[in-house]
Amino acid sequence: MKNARAAWLRLREWTGRSLNREDRVAVLLSFVIGALVGLVVVAFILLTGRLAARMYPPGSAAWRRIFVPTAGALVSGVLLYRYFPDARGSGIPQTKFAIFIYNGYISLKTVIGKFVCCSISLASGIALGREGPSVQIGAGIASVLGRRFGLRVETVKSLVPVGCSAALAAAFNTPIAAVLFSLEEILGDLHAPVIGSVVIGSATSWMVLHLILGDEPLFHVPAYQLVSPVEFAIYAFLGLVGGLGSVVFVKLLLGLRIWFRSLPRWTAWFQPAIGGLAVGLLGWFVPEVLGVGYDYVDRVLGGDLALKTVVLLAFLKIVATATCYSSGNAGGIFGPSLFIGAMIGGAFGSVAHTLFPGQTAGPGAYALVGMGTAFAGIVRTPLTSVIMIFEMTRDYSIIVPLMISNLISFLVSYRLQREPIYEALAEQEGVHLPGGESREQLSRLQVGSFMQTAPALDLAGPQVEAHVHPDDSLSIALEKMGSAGVTALPVVSRANARQILGVVTLHDILKAYGVKELECD
């Protein structure tokens, strides 16, 4: 007992020294954010599901499939236009705006608007998903709590990805993928210092989800295994097909969005109804197009849908989702991406199994891989997509084919549509986020390419305190200059911190970025 008490006192003393008051509050808030976001997302899931059941009761008349999505989109469109303009779309670009432009600020009004408008539009059968909106809702809750506790701007910004991971963990039941997405897509940095808080938020939200809804994967799939080594080549070809399908979807969505934005501004209040009417007309003939369609994903994973139906659903879902999103409805593209991928994969698998019955698994295996393939090509997060499909299905045997197909889809999508979808959407808003090619170009600017070289000096004394390495980025050099209050830093070897290879100056860095120094009298 005494040993335990002594250990506790030592731990408390260490944390007191290591963390200041604001850091401790931020850590505690990570738990609170995870729990609260988990509750809100569970409520969001249950509310949209039960509203949808009332909108489309069993045996309901066919006219509902046109009237309900049109009316739902019209109501949410009016609310978005008059009261909640920042709640349009998926919420992912808006969350990135909050982090990189608005100092982590997301208003409580936007959180409420996103919840209400998405509940109406998704329950009415709009062909969009709940996961992207959940991310903005979670980020907004984190932002509101951080500001209410009087935390600094930098701390509030660090809490926003905590809310993102908590939301995605609850929406998809994928805590690991939620952490990866927050780092890979939202922040664009897998080594971000907030990783500990992001993990806390994701794990806490996931526990809340399991306490309320139980331990069930999002999709139920039979066990698959590789039938023949030849399948690796077939899965690679699926990556090519999935990548092309992803590019078609992204280009169609971006093109339609440009057209809708060219319409007179006063029409913005009823533009979402055009998306609702479009999906309603498609749903009149093919009801499976309505909503996010996870039930039909489950069926194609089990091999229960005919080839003609699967091909038709893949095509119609691309059109319906692109129209619904570009017309300004509130909803995301995560769920539809999985639906499109499952249909593309299922159709491809049916053809492959017909041609090579002894060397291939059933269509369901290809539908499963196709889900990740489309997600990697559309959202452009290959690592997250692999882990997400694994967590959703808990089927490890398919992970290697999934990695092969996802990588090829990612490369095809990158070659044919250079700008990732969220960065492209931001560009249409006139906002240039630090992502895509610009982020890659900045990461290639390393100290070693711009330092002033000198004969290597091996100092006899201790290593220089403020220094950089040749492979450090210029942004790291700038940060260290600012912290040390200097305009030049020695560049030292990673193998020997006392060996100075050269020096990098503020003038060199500004020149590399194309910035001219101001002349002062």
N, C-alpha and C positions, 0 to 999 in steps of 0.2 A: 504494500500500500504506500509506504514511504517512497519507494523507488518510483512508483507511478506518479506520485505527486511531484517529486523532484523533476521527473522528465517533463511533466506538464508545465512546471514553472520555467524550465529551461527553454521549452518551445515557445512559451508566451514572451519570454525575454528576447528570444531570437527574432520572433516576428515583430516585436516592438521596435527592434533596431533596424530590421530589414525593410519594413513597410511603414511609410508615414500614414497619417490619419486618412488622407484621401485614398491612398492605395487600399487600405483596409476596408473602407466604405465601398470601394469599387468591387472588391472581391466578394463582399457580402451581398452587394447588389446583383452580382452575377447569378447567385443562387435564387434571389428574389425574382429577377427577370426570367430565369428559366422556368420557375414554377408558375408565375403569372402568365407568361406567354403560352406555356403548355395548356393551361386552363382555357385561355381565350381561343386558341386554335382548335382544341377539342370542341368547344362550344360552336365554333365556326363550322366544323365538319358535321356535327349533329344537326345544327340549324339548317344548313343548305340541303342535307339529305332528307330531313323531314318536310321541309317546304317543297322540295321537288316531288316527293311522294304525294303531296296534296295537289300539286299542279297537274300531275299526270297519274291519276288513280288507275288501277287495273281496269281495262275495258273502256277507257275514256274515248270520246269521239275524236276523229281524225283532225277536226278543225282546231283542236287545242294545240296541235303541233305547229300551227302557223300563228295563231293568236297569242299564245302564252309567251314565246320568246320575243315576239315583236313588242308586246305590251311591257314585258319586264325590262327590255332594253330601253324603251321609251321613258319609263319611270326613272330608271337609274341614270339615263342620259340627262334628264332635267335636273336631277339632284347633283350630278357631276358638274353641270354647266353653271348652276346658280349658287351652290353651296360648297362643293368639294372639288375644285378644279385640279388639285394635286393628287387626287385619288384615281385618276384615269390609268389605263394600261395595267401592266403586270406588277409594277412596284419595284422591280429590280433596278432599272435606271434611276428612279427617284431616290432609292436608298443610296446609290452610289453618288448622286448629286449631294445628298445630305452629308456624306463623309468627306468628299473632296472639295465641295464648294461652300456649303452652308454650315460648316463647323458642327456637324452632327445634329442639326436642328430638324426635327419633324414634329409638327404640331399635333396636339391631341385631337383637334378638329379633323385632321387628315386621317388619323387612325380610326376614328369613329366613322368617317365617311367611307373609308375603304371597307370596313366591316359591313356596313349597311348596304352599300351599292353592290358589292360583290355577292352578298347573300341574296339580293333580289335577282341580279342578272344570272348567276350560276344556277339558282333554283329554277329559273324560268327555262333553262335548257340551252343557254348560250354555249357555244363550243369552245370554252376556255377552261382553265384550271384554277384550283384554289391555292396552289403552292407558292406562286410568285406573290400574290396579294398577302398571303400569310407572312412572307418575309418582310414586306413593308410594314405590316401591322406589328410584328415583333420588333423590328428596328425602331418604330415609333414609340412603342412602350418603353424600350430601353432609353431612348432620347428623353422622353418626358420624365422618367424617374431620375435620370442623371441630373437634369436641370432642377427638378424639385428639391434634390438634396444639395443644391448649390455647388456642384462639382465644377472644376475648371473645364474649359472648352475641350482641351486635349483628352481629358478623362471621359467626357461625354462622347466624344468621337470614338474612343476605344470601346465603349459599351454598345455602340450600334451593331457591330458584327456579332456581339453576344446575343442580341435579340434575333438577328438573322438566323444563326445556327439553331437557337432554341425553336424558332418557328418551323424551320425545315425538318428538324428532328421529329417534331410532333405531326407535321402534315404528311410526311412520307414514311414515318416510323424507321428512319435511317440516321441514327446519331453520328456515326463516323462520317458518312457522306455529307451530313450537314456541316460538320467542322471543315471538311475539305472544300466545300462550295464557298463557305464564308471567306476562307483564305484564298482559294484559287480564283474565284470570280469577283466577289465583292471587294476584297482588298487587293487582289492581284499579287499576293506575297505569301508563299507557303511558310516563310520563316518569320512572319509578323510576330512582334513581342506580345500580342494579346492572345496568343494561342491558348494559354492556360485558362483565361476567363471564358474564351469561346467553348472550350471543352466542358467547363463547369455548366454553362448555360445549356448546351446541347444535352448533356447527361441528365440534368435536373428536369428539363422539359420531357425527355423520353420517359423518365420514371413516372411523371404525372400522367402521361398518355397511357402507360401500362396499368397504372392503378385504376384508371377510369374505364378504358376500353379493352383492357386485356392484352395478352401477348399473341397477336396475330399478324403475320406478314401481310403486306398490301396485296400481293398476288399469290395464288396457290398454283404451284406447278408440279407435275410429276417429275420423278428423278430422271435426268438425262445423263448420258455418257457418250464419249467419243466412239463412234462405230469403226472408223478407219482413219489412218493418217491423211488420206486423200481429202478428208473434210476440212483440214486446215486451209487448203487452197480454195475450197468452196466458201468457207467463212470469210476469206480474204476478198473474194468476189462480192460477197454480201456487203462488205465494207464499202466497196466501190459503188454499188447500187444505192446503199443507204446514204452515202455522202452526196450523190447526185440528187436524191430525193430531198435531202436537207437543204441543198442550195436552191432548188426550185421553191421550196416553202419560204425560205428567208427572202429571196428576191421578190416573190409574189407579195409577201407581207409588206416589205419596204416600199415596193412600187405602189401598191394600193394605198398605203399610208400617205405617200406624197400626193396622190390624187385627192384623197379626202381633205388634206391640209390646204389644198389649192381652192377648195370651195369657200364661199363667203363666210366670214366669221360668225355671222348670226345663225348659220345653219348648224352650229356645233351641238345645239341641244337635242336635235333629232337625228344626227348622224348615227349614233349607236343603234337607233331603231332600224336603220338600213341593214346593219349586220344581223340584227335579230330577225328581220324579215327574210334575209338571205338564208340563214340557217333553218328558219321555219319552212321555207319552200322546199329546201333539200330534205328536211325531216318529214314533209308530207309524203314523199315517195320512199325515203329510206330513214326510218325512225332512229336507227342506230347512230346517226350523225349527231343527234341532240346530246348536249351535255359533254362531260369529259369522257365518258364511255369506258370506265374501268371494268364494268361487268363484261363487256365484249372483249376486252384485253384478256381477261381470265379465260374466256371461251376459246380464243385463238391460241392461247398458250396450251390449252388442252387438246388442240387440234379439232375443235368442234365446228368450225366454220368452213364453208365451201370456198374454193379458190376464187370464183367469180365475185363472191360477196366480199372477200378480203381485199381484192384488188380495187373494187368499187369504193369500199370504205376508206382505203388509203388515199385515193384521189379526192373524194368528197370532203374528207376531214382536212386535208391541206387547204382546199378552197374555203371551207366554212370557218376554220380557225383564223386564216389570214384575213378574211373579210370582217369577222367579229372584232379582232384585235385592232385592225387598221381604222375601223370606223369609230374607235374611241371608247369601246366598252371596258369596264373594269374586270380584269381577269388575266390569268397568266398563260404561258405557253409550255410549262413543264409537263403537265398532264397530257395535253394534246401531242406533244413531242413523243411521249412514250406510246400513245395510241397509234400515231402514224408509223413509228418504228416497228411496233408489233405487227401491224398489217403488212408493211413492206417485207418484214422478215418472214411472216407466215406465208405470203404469196411466193416469195423466193424459195422457201423451204419446200413448199408443195411441188414446185416445178423440179427442184433438185432431187427430191425423193422419187418423183416419177421417172426421171432420167437415170438416176443412180440408186435404185432401191437397196442394193446390198452394201453401199458405201456411205450412206447418209442416215442420220436420225430423222425422226418425224418432223413435220412442219413446226410443231410447238417449240422445239429447240432453237430453230432459226428465228421464230418470233421473239423468243427471249433475248437472243443476241441482238436482234434488230432493234429492240427497245433502247439498249445502250448505244447502238450505232447511230440512231437518229438523234439521241440526246447529245452525243459527242459532236455530231455535225452541226446541229442547230445552236445549242447553247455554247459550244466550243470549250467544254471542260472535260477532257478525256479521262483524267484521273478520277474525278468525282463520278463520272458516269459508270465506270467499272465497279467502283465500290458501292454505288447506289443500287445497281441491279443485283449485285451479290446480296446486299442487306435486304432488299425487297423480297427476294425469292429464297434466300438462304441455301442456294445451290452452288457449291464450290466447283463442281465438275465442269461447269461451262465457262469458268473464268478465263482460261487461256484463249479459247476461241473469241471470247468477248474482247479481250485485250487486242488481239490481232485485228478484228473487224473495226473496233473503235478507232484504233490508230489510223487505219486507212481512210475511214470516213472523215476523221479530223483533217488529214492531209488533203483529201479531195476538196473538202469544204473550204479549207484555207486557200487553196490554189484558185478556186473559182469565185470565192467571196471573201476578199482579204479582210474586210472589217467585220469583226464579230457582231452579232445581232444587237446586243445591248449598246455597244459603242456606236453602231450605225443609227440606232434609235435616238441616242443622245445627240448625235451630229444633226439629225433632223430638227432637234429642239434648239440648235445653235450652241450646244455645250460640247466641249472637247475634253473627254475624260482621259486620265492617264492609263490608257489600256491599249490593247491591240498592238499594232506595229510601233506606235510611238513609244510604248512602254518597253518593247523589245529593243528599240534603237537606243533608248536611254541606258538600258542595262548593259549594252555593249561598250559604253563610254567608260573605259577603265583608266585608272591612274597611270599605269605603265605606259600608255600610249601618249600621254601628255606631260609627263614629268621631264624635268631637265636632268639629263643623266650626268653622272660624275664618276670618277674612279671609285670603285667600291672601298668604303672605309670600314674597318673592323674596330669598333670602339672597345677600349679596355674596361670601361665602367659599366654600370647597369644600363638596361635598354632605355631608349628614349620614351618618355611617357606618352606624348602626343605624336602619333605616327600613323602612316597608312602603308598598305602593301600594294605591290604592282597590280594585282588582280582585283583590288577594291574598286567599286564604282566611284565616279566623281561626286555623286550625291553624298556618299559616306565621307569623302574628303571634306566637302562643304560643312557637313554636320560637325565634324571634329574641329574644323577651323573655328566655327561659331562657338563651340563649347570651350575651346582653349583661348579664344580671343586673339588669334594670330592670323596672318595672311599667307603663311607658308608652312608646309609640313614636310619632314623627312620621309622618304620612302624606304622601307626596310625590308629585308628578306624574310620570308616566312620560316625558312630553315634556321635563321640566326637573327634574332631581333636586334642585335648590336651591329649588324652589318648594314650600313647605309648605302643604298644603290643610287640615290638621287634626291631631288626635291621637287615638290609640286607646289605651285603658288596660286593665289586667288586669281591673278591675271591669266594664268594658263587655263584655269577652269572656265572663267567667264568667256575666254576666247573660244574654247571648245564648244560652249553652248551658243556661240554667236552673239554674245552680249558685249557691248562696248562699255568700258569703265567711264564714269563721269569725271570730268576734270574739275577740280575744286581750286578756287583762288587761295 
